[in-house]
């Protein structure tokens, strides 16, 4: 009986330890120290991964090099387009900035979906887009977003609606892009090829480094590495993007843009972000439809083979 109790405790501990770690990491945001966050959070996550029973990672020994190549190619493309938008066009050329920015986000969502569904013939669940573990993932995301809201936006004086509503549309759209690209695609593919620790660390590092396209300093990217570890651990624990979007990641992005005060957009910008988000959602819908067709084709093929094997005549 005691062995059974110990086994149950060992199985329950990872389910408790990681949510507690995530809540603590979100609370640590209130310190506002980029160096502490950039070093402290990743080290704490590594230690926890090594000591928690049944949570110790296994190293993957057979990298999928086409996956690694796809991650590298799409990552370079996304960063290049963001660099073009924010370092070349800048706000002095609004049209060029938006078109390059939108192209980068679309590449970061449509590229992984096309590669995953049409080239590798994987389900959308491989990108974290599924109904699997939906309730638990949403509950965890709601808890983390609530904690983040309390320490950042609770009581924060909002400016005029024209100064924050477009920022909210921006945060929701960018949040969807980052969740799909960095978690559902980059992290999932790196974890599958190299194991959970390299996958989490690599995705967090690439997430931080991609902000060079925004023109951010290295000190800011150090903080974003720690934040990337938080997002990566949350996704790894839930395996569903709803843990990050539409609450946790957009809330953080919205607060950061609001506090920075350097982004000014007219009401019309909302339409642009709605169009981009609509194209992303449409891509998910088409991929889901294609996935169902592949499933039906598989059933028909199986039935046909059985008919031929038994020498029977097929009736339609």
Phi and psi restraints in degrees (value plus and minus 20) as a CYANA .aco file:
   2 UNK   PHI     -83.9   -43.9
   2 UNK   PSI     -57.5   -17.5
   3 UNK   PHI     -83.6   -43.6
   3 UNK   PSI     -58.0   -18.0
   4 UNK   PHI     -85.1   -45.1
   4 UNK   PSI     -60.6   -20.6
   5 UNK   PHI     -84.4   -44.4
   5 UNK   PSI     -62.1   -22.1
   6 UNK   PHI     -84.2   -44.2
   6 UNK   PSI     -60.0   -20.0
   7 UNK   PHI     -83.9   -43.9
   7 UNK   PSI     -60.7   -20.7
   8 UNK   PHI     -84.9   -44.9
   8 UNK   PSI     -59.6   -19.6
   9 UNK   PHI     -84.2   -44.2
   9 UNK   PSI     -61.8   -21.8
  10 UNK   PHI     -82.8   -42.8
  10 UNK   PSI     -57.5   -17.5
  11 UNK   PHI     -93.3   -53.3
  11 UNK   PSI     -52.7   -12.7
  12 UNK   PHI     -99.2   -59.2
  12 UNK   PSI     -47.4    -7.4
  13 UNK   PHI     -79.2   -39.2
  13 UNK   PSI     -66.5   -26.5
  14 UNK   PHI     -80.5   -40.5
  14 UNK   PSI     -55.7   -15.7
  15 UNK   PHI     -86.9   -46.9
  15 UNK   PSI     -45.9    -5.9
  16 UNK   PHI    -111.9   -71.9
  16 UNK   PSI     -61.5   -21.5
  17 UNK   PHI     -82.1   -42.1
  17 UNK   PSI     -64.9   -24.9
  18 UNK   PHI     -90.2   -50.2
  18 UNK   PSI     -62.7   -22.7
  19 UNK   PHI     -80.4   -40.4
  19 UNK   PSI     -58.6   -18.6
  20 UNK   PHI     -83.8   -43.8
  20 UNK   PSI     -62.5   -22.5
  21 UNK   PHI     -79.3   -39.3
  21 UNK   PSI     -64.3   -24.3
  22 UNK   PHI     -85.0   -45.0
  22 UNK   PSI     -62.5   -22.5
  23 UNK   PHI     -82.5   -42.5
  23 UNK   PSI     -63.8   -23.8
  24 UNK   PHI     -82.2   -42.2
  24 UNK   PSI     -59.3   -19.3
  25 UNK   PHI     -86.8   -46.8
  25 UNK   PSI     -57.9   -17.9
  26 UNK   PHI     -86.3   -46.3
  26 UNK   PSI     -62.0   -22.0
  27 UNK   PHI     -82.7   -42.7
  27 UNK   PSI     -51.9   -11.9
  28 UNK   PHI     -85.2   -45.2
  28 UNK   PSI     -37.3     2.7
  29 UNK   PHI     -79.2   -39.2
  29 UNK   PSI     -48.8    -8.8
  30 UNK   PHI     -85.6   -45.6
  30 UNK   PSI     -38.5     1.5
  31 UNK   PHI     -88.8   -48.8
  31 UNK   PSI     -51.6   -11.6
  32 UNK   PHI      47.2    87.2
  32 UNK   PSI       7.6    47.6
  33 UNK   PHI    -129.9   -89.9
  33 UNK   PSI      84.4   124.4
  34 UNK   PHI     -80.0   -40.0
  34 UNK   PSI     -59.5   -19.5
  35 UNK   PHI     -86.9   -46.9
  35 UNK   PSI     -64.7   -24.7
  36 UNK   PHI     -81.7   -41.7
  36 UNK   PSI     -62.2   -22.2
  37 UNK   PHI     -90.0   -50.0
  37 UNK   PSI     -63.3   -23.3
  38 UNK   PHI     -85.5   -45.5
  38 UNK   PSI     -50.9   -10.9
  39 UNK   PHI    -118.4   -78.4
  39 UNK   PSI     -64.3   -24.3
  40 UNK   PHI     -85.5   -45.5
  40 UNK   PSI     -66.4   -26.4
  41 UNK   PHI     -84.9   -44.9
  41 UNK   PSI     -68.4   -28.4
  42 UNK   PHI     -81.5   -41.5
  42 UNK   PSI     -59.2   -19.2
  43 UNK   PHI     -85.0   -45.0
  43 UNK   PSI     -63.3   -23.3
  44 UNK   PHI     -82.1   -42.1
  44 UNK   PSI     -60.1   -20.1
  45 UNK   PHI     -85.1   -45.1
  45 UNK   PSI     -61.0   -21.0
  46 UNK   PHI     -84.1   -44.1
  46 UNK   PSI     -65.5   -25.5
  47 UNK   PHI     -81.3   -41.3
  47 UNK   PSI     -63.6   -23.6
  48 UNK   PHI     -83.3   -43.3
  48 UNK   PSI     -60.8   -20.8
  49 UNK   PHI     -83.5   -43.5
  49 UNK   PSI     -49.7    -9.7
  50 UNK   PHI    -106.2   -66.2
  50 UNK   PSI     -43.3    -3.3
  51 UNK   PHI    -127.1   -87.1
  51 UNK   PSI     -42.4    -2.4
  52 UNK   PHI     -94.4   -54.4
  52 UNK   PSI     107.3   147.3
  53 UNK   PHI     -78.3   -38.3
  53 UNK   PSI     123.3   163.3
  54 UNK   PHI      42.8    82.8
  54 UNK   PSI      -9.3    30.7
  55 UNK   PHI    -136.3   -96.3
  55 UNK   PSI     -24.4    15.6
  56 UNK   PHI     -86.1   -46.1
  56 UNK   PSI     107.7   147.7
  57 UNK   PHI     -95.8   -55.8
  57 UNK   PSI     130.4   170.4
  58 UNK   PHI    -125.1   -85.1
  58 UNK   PSI     119.4   159.4
  59 UNK   PHI    -105.2   -65.2
  59 UNK   PSI     109.0   149.0
  60 UNK   PHI     -96.0   -56.0
  60 UNK   PSI     114.1   154.1
  61 UNK   PHI    -127.0   -87.0
  61 UNK   PSI     -20.3    19.7
  62 UNK   PHI    -151.2  -111.2
  62 UNK   PSI      65.5   105.5
  63 UNK   PHI     -81.4   -41.4
  63 UNK   PSI     122.5   162.5
  64 UNK   PHI    -112.4   -72.4
  64 UNK   PSI      76.8   116.8
  65 UNK   PHI     -86.5   -46.5
  65 UNK   PSI     -53.5   -13.5
  66 UNK   PHI     -79.7   -39.7
  66 UNK   PSI     -58.6   -18.6
  67 UNK   PHI     -82.9   -42.9
  67 UNK   PSI     -65.9   -25.9
  68 UNK   PHI     -82.0   -42.0
  68 UNK   PSI     -61.3   -21.3
  69 UNK   PHI     -84.3   -44.3
  69 UNK   PSI     -60.7   -20.7
  70 UNK   PHI     -84.6   -44.6
  70 UNK   PSI     -61.2   -21.2
  71 UNK   PHI     -80.6   -40.6
  71 UNK   PSI     -67.0   -27.0
  72 UNK   PHI     -83.5   -43.5
  72 UNK   PSI     -65.2   -25.2
  73 UNK   PHI     -84.8   -44.8
  73 UNK   PSI     -66.7   -26.7
  74 UNK   PHI     -89.0   -49.0
  74 UNK   PSI     -55.1   -15.1
  75 UNK   PHI     -84.0   -44.0
  75 UNK   PSI     -66.4   -26.4
  76 UNK   PHI     -80.7   -40.7
  76 UNK   PSI     -61.9   -21.9
  77 UNK   PHI     -83.3   -43.3
  77 UNK   PSI     -63.7   -23.7
  78 UNK   PHI     -83.6   -43.6
  78 UNK   PSI     -68.4   -28.4
  79 UNK   PHI     -82.4   -42.4
  79 UNK   PSI     -60.5   -20.5
  80 UNK   PHI     -82.1   -42.1
  80 UNK   PSI     -62.8   -22.8
  81 UNK   PHI     -88.1   -48.1
  81 UNK   PSI     -57.7   -17.7
  82 UNK   PHI     -88.7   -48.7
  82 UNK   PSI     -59.1   -19.1
  83 UNK   PHI     -80.7   -40.7
  83 UNK   PSI     -64.8   -24.8
  84 UNK   PHI     -79.7   -39.7
  84 UNK   PSI     -61.0   -21.0
  85 UNK   PHI     -88.1   -48.1
  85 UNK   PSI     -70.0   -30.0
  86 UNK   PHI    -118.4   -78.4
  86 UNK   PSI     -36.6     3.4
  87 UNK   PHI    -130.8   -90.8
  87 UNK   PSI     -39.7     0.3
  88 UNK   PHI    -127.0   -87.0
  88 UNK   PSI     -80.3   -40.3
  89 UNK   PHI     -91.8   -51.8
  89 UNK   PSI     -65.6   -25.6
  90 UNK   PHI      34.5    74.5
  90 UNK   PSI    -194.2  -154.2
  91 UNK   PHI     -94.3   -54.3
  91 UNK   PSI     -25.3    14.7
  92 UNK   PHI     -92.5   -52.5
  92 UNK   PSI     -41.4    -1.4
  93 UNK   PHI    -146.8  -106.8
  93 UNK   PSI      64.5   104.5
  94 UNK   PHI     -81.2   -41.2
  94 UNK   PSI     -62.1   -22.1
  95 UNK   PHI     -85.1   -45.1
  95 UNK   PSI     -67.7   -27.7
  96 UNK   PHI     -82.4   -42.4
  96 UNK   PSI     -60.5   -20.5
  97 UNK   PHI     -80.4   -40.4
  97 UNK   PSI     -70.1   -30.1
  98 UNK   PHI     -86.1   -46.1
  98 UNK   PSI     -62.5   -22.5
  99 UNK   PHI     -83.4   -43.4
  99 UNK   PSI     -61.6   -21.6
 100 UNK   PHI     -88.8   -48.8
 100 UNK   PSI     -61.1   -21.1
 101 UNK   PHI     -82.4   -42.4
 101 UNK   PSI     -67.2   -27.2
 102 UNK   PHI     -83.8   -43.8
 102 UNK   PSI     -60.4   -20.4
 103 UNK   PHI     -82.7   -42.7
 103 UNK   PSI     -59.0   -19.0
 104 UNK   PHI     -83.8   -43.8
 104 UNK   PSI     -64.2   -24.2
 105 UNK   PHI     -85.8   -45.8
 105 UNK   PSI     -62.0   -22.0
 106 UNK   PHI     -85.7   -45.7
 106 UNK   PSI     -59.8   -19.8
 107 UNK   PHI     -81.2   -41.2
 107 UNK   PSI     -57.9   -17.9
 108 UNK   PHI     -92.5   -52.5
 108 UNK   PSI     -32.6     7.4
 109 UNK   PHI    -132.2   -92.2
 109 UNK   PSI     -70.9   -30.9
 110 UNK   PHI     -87.2   -47.2
 110 UNK   PSI     -54.9   -14.9
 111 UNK   PHI     -81.1   -41.1
 111 UNK   PSI     -74.9   -34.9
 112 UNK   PHI     -80.9   -40.9
 112 UNK   PSI     -59.4   -19.4
 113 UNK   PHI     -85.0   -45.0
 113 UNK   PSI     -64.4   -24.4
 114 UNK   PHI     -83.6   -43.6
 114 UNK   PSI     -64.5   -24.5
 115 UNK   PHI     -84.5   -44.5
 115 UNK   PSI     -65.6   -25.6
 116 UNK   PHI     -86.0   -46.0
 116 UNK   PSI     -67.0   -27.0
 117 UNK   PHI    -107.7   -67.7
 117 UNK   PSI     -66.7   -26.7
 118 UNK   PHI    -109.7   -69.7
 118 UNK   PSI     -54.3   -14.3
 119 UNK   PHI    -109.3   -69.3
 119 UNK   PSI     -71.1   -31.1
 120 UNK   PHI    -112.1   -72.1
 120 UNK   PSI     -29.0    11.0
 121 UNK   PHI      34.7    74.7
 121 UNK   PSI      26.5    66.5
 122 UNK   PHI    -120.1   -80.1
 122 UNK   PSI     139.5   179.5
 123 UNK   PHI     -98.4   -58.4
 123 UNK   PSI     143.2   183.2
 124 UNK   PHI     -84.1   -44.1
 124 UNK   PSI     -39.9     0.1
 125 UNK   PHI     -80.3   -40.3
 125 UNK   PSI     -47.4    -7.4
 126 UNK   PHI     -84.8   -44.8
 126 UNK   PSI     -42.4    -2.4
 127 UNK   PHI    -116.2   -76.2
 127 UNK   PSI     -16.7    23.3
 128 UNK   PHI      64.2   104.2
 128 UNK   PSI      -7.7    32.3
 129 UNK   PHI    -125.1   -85.1
 129 UNK   PSI      76.7   116.7
 130 UNK   PHI    -186.2  -146.2
 130 UNK   PSI     156.2   196.2
 131 UNK   PHI    -112.9   -72.9
 131 UNK   PSI     -21.9    18.1
 132 UNK   PHI     -86.6   -46.6
 132 UNK   PSI     110.8   150.8
 133 UNK   PHI      37.7    77.7
 133 UNK   PSI       9.2    49.2
 134 UNK   PHI     -84.1   -44.1
 134 UNK   PSI     -67.8   -27.8
 135 UNK   PHI     -83.6   -43.6
 135 UNK   PSI     -66.5   -26.5
 136 UNK   PHI     -86.9   -46.9
 136 UNK   PSI     -59.4   -19.4
 137 UNK   PHI     -85.3   -45.3
 137 UNK   PSI     -62.0   -22.0
 138 UNK   PHI     -86.3   -46.3
 138 UNK   PSI     -59.6   -19.6
 139 UNK   PHI     -81.9   -41.9
 139 UNK   PSI     -64.5   -24.5
 140 UNK   PHI     -84.0   -44.0
 140 UNK   PSI     -63.8   -23.8
 141 UNK   PHI     -82.2   -42.2
 141 UNK   PSI     -58.0   -18.0
 142 UNK   PHI     -86.1   -46.1
 142 UNK   PSI     -61.5   -21.5
 143 UNK   PHI     -82.8   -42.8
 143 UNK   PSI     -68.7   -28.7
 144 UNK   PHI     -84.1   -44.1
 144 UNK   PSI     -61.4   -21.4
 145 UNK   PHI     -86.1   -46.1
 145 UNK   PSI     -56.8   -16.8
 146 UNK   PHI     -85.1   -45.1
 146 UNK   PSI     -62.8   -22.8
 147 UNK   PHI     -83.4   -43.4
 147 UNK   PSI     -63.9   -23.9
 148 UNK   PHI     -83.8   -43.8
 148 UNK   PSI     -59.4   -19.4
 149 UNK   PHI     -82.7   -42.7
 149 UNK   PSI     -62.5   -22.5
 150 UNK   PHI     -83.3   -43.3
 150 UNK   PSI     -60.0   -20.0
 151 UNK   PHI    -109.1   -69.1
 151 UNK   PSI     -25.3    14.7
 152 UNK   PHI    -141.8  -101.8
 152 UNK   PSI     -77.6   -37.6
 153 UNK   PHI    -119.2   -79.2
 153 UNK   PSI     -32.7     7.3
 154 UNK   PHI     -84.3   -44.3
 154 UNK   PSI      98.6   138.6
 155 UNK   PHI      58.3    98.3
 155 UNK   PSI     -16.9    23.1
 156 UNK   PHI     -92.5   -52.5
 156 UNK   PSI     108.1   148.1
 157 UNK   PHI     -93.7   -53.7
 157 UNK   PSI      92.4   132.4
 158 UNK   PHI     -97.4   -57.4
 158 UNK   PSI     122.3   162.3
 159 UNK   PHI     -96.8   -56.8
 159 UNK   PSI    -184.6  -144.6
 160 UNK   PHI     -80.3   -40.3
 160 UNK   PSI     129.6   169.6
 161 UNK   PHI     -72.7   -32.7
 161 UNK   PSI     -57.2   -17.2
 162 UNK   PHI     -85.3   -45.3
 162 UNK   PSI     -39.5     0.5
 163 UNK   PHI    -113.7   -73.7
 163 UNK   PSI     -29.4    10.6
 164 UNK   PHI    -148.6  -108.6
 164 UNK   PSI     -45.9    -5.9
 165 UNK   PHI     -83.6   -43.6
 165 UNK   PSI     -66.0   -26.0
 166 UNK   PHI     -80.9   -40.9
 166 UNK   PSI     -52.4   -12.4
 167 UNK   PHI     -86.4   -46.4
 167 UNK   PSI     -55.0   -15.0
 168 UNK   PHI     -86.2   -46.2
 168 UNK   PSI     -61.3   -21.3
 169 UNK   PHI     -83.5   -43.5
 169 UNK   PSI     -59.8   -19.8
 170 UNK   PHI     -81.7   -41.7
 170 UNK   PSI     -66.1   -26.1
 171 UNK   PHI     -84.2   -44.2
 171 UNK   PSI     -59.7   -19.7
 172 UNK   PHI     -85.4   -45.4
 172 UNK   PSI     -62.4   -22.4
 173 UNK   PHI     -89.7   -49.7
 173 UNK   PSI     -68.5   -28.5
 174 UNK   PHI     -83.8   -43.8
 174 UNK   PSI     -56.2   -16.2
 175 UNK   PHI     -81.3   -41.3
 175 UNK   PSI     -58.8   -18.8
 176 UNK   PHI     -87.7   -47.7
 176 UNK   PSI     -63.6   -23.6
 177 UNK   PHI     -78.7   -38.7
 177 UNK   PSI     -68.2   -28.2
 178 UNK   PHI     -86.3   -46.3
 178 UNK   PSI     -57.8   -17.8
 179 UNK   PHI     -84.6   -44.6
 179 UNK   PSI     -66.7   -26.7
 180 UNK   PHI     -88.6   -48.6
 180 UNK   PSI     -67.3   -27.3
 181 UNK   PHI     -93.5   -53.5
 181 UNK   PSI     -73.3   -33.3
 182 UNK   PHI    -101.7   -61.7
 182 UNK   PSI     -50.0   -10.0
 183 UNK   PHI    -118.6   -78.6
 183 UNK   PSI     -78.8   -38.8
 184 UNK   PHI     -85.8   -45.8
 184 UNK   PSI     -49.7    -9.7
 185 UNK   PHI    -126.1   -86.1
 185 UNK   PSI     -87.9   -47.9
 186 UNK   PHI     -78.7   -38.7
 186 UNK   PSI     -74.1   -34.1
 187 UNK   PHI     -84.4   -44.4
 187 UNK   PSI     -66.1   -26.1
 188 UNK   PHI     -82.0   -42.0
 188 UNK   PSI     -60.8   -20.8
 189 UNK   PHI     -90.7   -50.7
 189 UNK   PSI     -58.4   -18.4
 190 UNK   PHI     -88.8   -48.8
 190 UNK   PSI     -58.8   -18.8
 191 UNK   PHI     -83.1   -43.1
 191 UNK   PSI     -62.3   -22.3
 192 UNK   PHI     -84.6   -44.6
 192 UNK   PSI     -52.3   -12.3
 193 UNK   PHI    -109.1   -69.1
 193 UNK   PSI     -55.6   -15.6
 194 UNK   PHI    -143.6  -103.6
 194 UNK   PSI     -28.1    11.9
 195 UNK   PHI      86.8   126.8
 195 UNK   PSI     147.2   187.2
 196 UNK   PHI     -85.8   -45.8
 196 UNK   PSI     -63.3   -23.3
 197 UNK   PHI     -86.0   -46.0
 197 UNK   PSI     -70.8   -30.8
 198 UNK   PHI     -81.3   -41.3
 198 UNK   PSI     -53.6   -13.6
 199 UNK   PHI     -85.7   -45.7
 199 UNK   PSI     -66.1   -26.1
 200 UNK   PHI     -86.4   -46.4
 200 UNK   PSI     -68.0   -28.0
 201 UNK   PHI     -84.9   -44.9
 201 UNK   PSI     -62.8   -22.8
 202 UNK   PHI     -85.3   -45.3
 202 UNK   PSI     -63.3   -23.3
 203 UNK   PHI     -85.1   -45.1
 203 UNK   PSI     -59.7   -19.7
 204 UNK   PHI     -85.8   -45.8
 204 UNK   PSI     -60.3   -20.3
 205 UNK   PHI     -86.3   -46.3
 205 UNK   PSI     -62.4   -22.4
 206 UNK   PHI     -87.4   -47.4
 206 UNK   PSI     -55.0   -15.0
 207 UNK   PHI     -83.5   -43.5
 207 UNK   PSI     -64.0   -24.0
 208 UNK   PHI     -86.8   -46.8
 208 UNK   PSI     -64.5   -24.5
 209 UNK   PHI     -88.4   -48.4
 209 UNK   PSI     -48.4    -8.4
 210 UNK   PHI     -86.9   -46.9
 210 UNK   PSI     -38.8     1.2
 211 UNK   PHI     -91.1   -51.1
 211 UNK   PSI     -24.6    15.4
 212 UNK   PHI     -82.2   -42.2
 212 UNK   PSI     -46.9    -6.9
 213 UNK   PHI     -85.3   -45.3
 213 UNK   PSI     -45.5    -5.5
 214 UNK   PHI    -103.3   -63.3
 214 UNK   PSI     -30.0    10.0
 215 UNK   PHI      65.6   105.6
 215 UNK   PSI       3.7    43.7
 216 UNK   PHI     -99.1   -59.1
 216 UNK   PSI     134.0   174.0
 217 UNK   PHI    -100.1   -60.1
 217 UNK   PSI     144.4   184.4
 218 UNK   PHI     -85.2   -45.2
 218 UNK   PSI     -53.1   -13.1
 219 UNK   PHI     -83.1   -43.1
 219 UNK   PSI     -58.2   -18.2
 220 UNK   PHI     -88.7   -48.7
 220 UNK   PSI     -57.2   -17.2
 221 UNK   PHI     -91.4   -51.4
 221 UNK   PSI     -46.0    -6.0
 222 UNK   PHI     -84.2   -44.2
 222 UNK   PSI     -64.6   -24.6
 223 UNK   PHI     -81.4   -41.4
 223 UNK   PSI     -62.0   -22.0
 224 UNK   PHI     -86.9   -46.9
 224 UNK   PSI     -45.9    -5.9
 225 UNK   PHI     -83.9   -43.9
 225 UNK   PSI     -65.7   -25.7
 226 UNK   PHI     -81.7   -41.7
 226 UNK   PSI     -62.8   -22.8
 227 UNK   PHI     -85.4   -45.4
 227 UNK   PSI     -57.4   -17.4
 228 UNK   PHI     -82.3   -42.3
 228 UNK   PSI     -55.7   -15.7
 229 UNK   PHI     -84.2   -44.2
 229 UNK   PSI     -60.6   -20.6
 230 UNK   PHI     -80.4   -40.4
 230 UNK   PSI     -69.6   -29.6
 231 UNK   PHI     -83.1   -43.1
 231 UNK   PSI     -59.2   -19.2
 232 UNK   PHI     -86.9   -46.9
 232 UNK   PSI     -61.5   -21.5
 233 UNK   PHI     -85.7   -45.7
 233 UNK   PSI     -60.3   -20.3
 234 UNK   PHI     -80.8   -40.8
 234 UNK   PSI     -64.5   -24.5
 235 UNK   PHI     -87.3   -47.3
 235 UNK   PSI     -60.6   -20.6
 236 UNK   PHI     -83.4   -43.4
 236 UNK   PSI     -54.3   -14.3
 237 UNK   PHI     -94.3   -54.3
 237 UNK   PSI     -54.2   -14.2
 238 UNK   PHI    -120.9   -80.9
 238 UNK   PSI     -49.1    -9.1
 239 UNK   PHI      34.5    74.5
 239 UNK   PSI      12.4    52.4
 240 UNK   PHI    -168.5  -128.5
 240 UNK   PSI     111.2   151.2
 241 UNK   PHI     -86.6   -46.6
 241 UNK   PSI     -34.9     5.1
 242 UNK   PHI     -87.5   -47.5
 242 UNK   PSI     -36.1     3.9
 243 UNK   PHI     -87.5   -47.5
 243 UNK   PSI     -42.4    -2.4
 244 UNK   PHI    -128.6   -88.6
 244 UNK   PSI     -53.8   -13.8
 245 UNK   PHI    -153.1  -113.1
 245 UNK   PSI     113.5   153.5
 246 UNK   PHI    -123.4   -83.4
 246 UNK   PSI      -3.0    37.0
 247 UNK   PHI    -125.8   -85.8
 247 UNK   PSI     -85.4   -45.4
 248 UNK   PHI     -81.8   -41.8
 248 UNK   PSI     -77.7   -37.7
 249 UNK   PHI     -85.5   -45.5
 249 UNK   PSI     -66.9   -26.9
 250 UNK   PHI     -81.1   -41.1
 250 UNK   PSI     -55.5   -15.5
 251 UNK   PHI     -82.4   -42.4
 251 UNK   PSI     -64.1   -24.1
 252 UNK   PHI     -84.6   -44.6
 252 UNK   PSI     -63.4   -23.4
 253 UNK   PHI     -84.6   -44.6
 253 UNK   PSI     -62.4   -22.4
 254 UNK   PHI     -81.4   -41.4
 254 UNK   PSI     -65.7   -25.7
 255 UNK   PHI     -84.4   -44.4
 255 UNK   PSI     -61.9   -21.9
 256 UNK   PHI     -83.1   -43.1
 256 UNK   PSI     -63.7   -23.7
 257 UNK   PHI     -88.3   -48.3
 257 UNK   PSI     -57.2   -17.2
 258 UNK   PHI     -86.4   -46.4
 258 UNK   PSI     -63.9   -23.9
 259 UNK   PHI     -90.4   -50.4
 259 UNK   PSI     -55.2   -15.2
 260 UNK   PHI     -84.9   -44.9
 260 UNK   PSI     -60.8   -20.8
 261 UNK   PHI      48.5    88.5
 261 UNK   PSI      -8.7    31.3
 262 UNK   PHI    -114.1   -74.1
 262 UNK   PSI     -29.6    10.4
 263 UNK   PHI    -124.1   -84.1
 263 UNK   PSI      99.4   139.4
 264 UNK   PHI    -143.0  -103.0
 264 UNK   PSI     105.6   145.6
 265 UNK   PHI    -156.6  -116.6
 265 UNK   PSI     126.7   166.7
 266 UNK   PHI     -99.5   -59.5
 266 UNK   PSI     152.7   192.7
 267 UNK   PHI     -77.6   -37.6
 267 UNK   PSI     -55.1   -15.1
 268 UNK   PHI     -81.2   -41.2
 268 UNK   PSI     -42.4    -2.4
 269 UNK   PHI     -83.5   -43.5
 269 UNK   PSI     -46.8    -6.8
 270 UNK   PHI     -79.5   -39.5
 270 UNK   PSI     -61.9   -21.9
 271 UNK   PHI     -81.0   -41.0
 271 UNK   PSI     -59.3   -19.3
 272 UNK   PHI     -82.7   -42.7
 272 UNK   PSI     -64.2   -24.2
 273 UNK   PHI     -89.8   -49.8
 273 UNK   PSI     -55.1   -15.1
 274 UNK   PHI     -83.8   -43.8
 274 UNK   PSI     -60.1   -20.1
 275 UNK   PHI     -82.1   -42.1
 275 UNK   PSI     -65.2   -25.2
 276 UNK   PHI     -83.9   -43.9
 276 UNK   PSI     -66.0   -26.0
 277 UNK   PHI     -83.1   -43.1
 277 UNK   PSI     -57.8   -17.8
 278 UNK   PHI     -82.5   -42.5
 278 UNK   PSI     -60.9   -20.9
 279 UNK   PHI     -84.4   -44.4
 279 UNK   PSI     -58.7   -18.7
 280 UNK   PHI     -83.8   -43.8
 280 UNK   PSI     -66.7   -26.7
 281 UNK   PHI     -84.0   -44.0
 281 UNK   PSI     -58.6   -18.6
 282 UNK   PHI     -81.6   -41.6
 282 UNK   PSI     -59.2   -19.2
 283 UNK   PHI     -82.2   -42.2
 283 UNK   PSI     -60.7   -20.7
 284 UNK   PHI     -82.6   -42.6
 284 UNK   PSI     -62.4   -22.4
 285 UNK   PHI     -83.4   -43.4
 285 UNK   PSI     -66.0   -26.0
 286 UNK   PHI     -83.5   -43.5
 286 UNK   PSI     -57.9   -17.9
 287 UNK   PHI     -86.0   -46.0
 287 UNK   PSI     -60.6   -20.6
 288 UNK   PHI     -84.0   -44.0
 288 UNK   PSI     -59.4   -19.4
 289 UNK   PHI     -84.8   -44.8
 289 UNK   PSI     -63.6   -23.6
 290 UNK   PHI     -84.2   -44.2
 290 UNK   PSI     -57.6   -17.6
 291 UNK   PHI     -82.5   -42.5
 291 UNK   PSI     -62.4   -22.4
 292 UNK   PHI     -84.3   -44.3
 292 UNK   PSI     -58.6   -18.6
 293 UNK   PHI     -84.2   -44.2
 293 UNK   PSI     -60.2   -20.2
 294 UNK   PHI     -83.0   -43.0
 294 UNK   PSI     -57.2   -17.2
 295 UNK   PHI     -85.2   -45.2
 295 UNK   PSI     -64.0   -24.0
 296 UNK   PHI     -85.3   -45.3
 296 UNK   PSI     -59.5   -19.5
 297 UNK   PHI     -82.5   -42.5
 297 UNK   PSI     -57.7   -17.7
 298 UNK   PHI     -84.5   -44.5
 298 UNK   PSI     -59.6   -19.6
 299 UNK   PHI     -84.9   -44.9
 299 UNK   PSI     -65.0   -25.0
 300 UNK   PHI     -82.2   -42.2
 300 UNK   PSI     -62.0   -22.0
 301 UNK   PHI     -82.7   -42.7
 301 UNK   PSI     -60.6   -20.6
 302 UNK   PHI     -84.1   -44.1
 302 UNK   PSI     -62.8   -22.8
 303 UNK   PHI     -84.1   -44.1
 303 UNK   PSI     -62.9   -22.9
 304 UNK   PHI     -81.7   -41.7
 304 UNK   PSI     -60.9   -20.9
 305 UNK   PHI     -85.7   -45.7
 305 UNK   PSI     -57.3   -17.3
 306 UNK   PHI     -85.5   -45.5
 306 UNK   PSI     -60.6   -20.6
 307 UNK   PHI     -81.9   -41.9
 307 UNK   PSI     -66.7   -26.7
 308 UNK   PHI     -84.6   -44.6
 308 UNK   PSI     -59.0   -19.0
 309 UNK   PHI     -84.1   -44.1
 309 UNK   PSI     -56.4   -16.4
 310 UNK   PHI    -110.1   -70.1
 310 UNK   PSI     -18.7    21.3
 311 UNK   PHI      47.8    87.8
 311 UNK   PSI       7.2    47.2
 312 UNK   PHI    -116.5   -76.5
 312 UNK   PSI     143.6   183.6
 313 UNK   PHI    -117.0   -77.0
 313 UNK   PSI     109.8   149.8
 314 UNK   PHI    -105.8   -65.8
 314 UNK   PSI     117.1   157.1
 315 UNK   PHI    -133.9   -93.9
 315 UNK   PSI     113.5   153.5
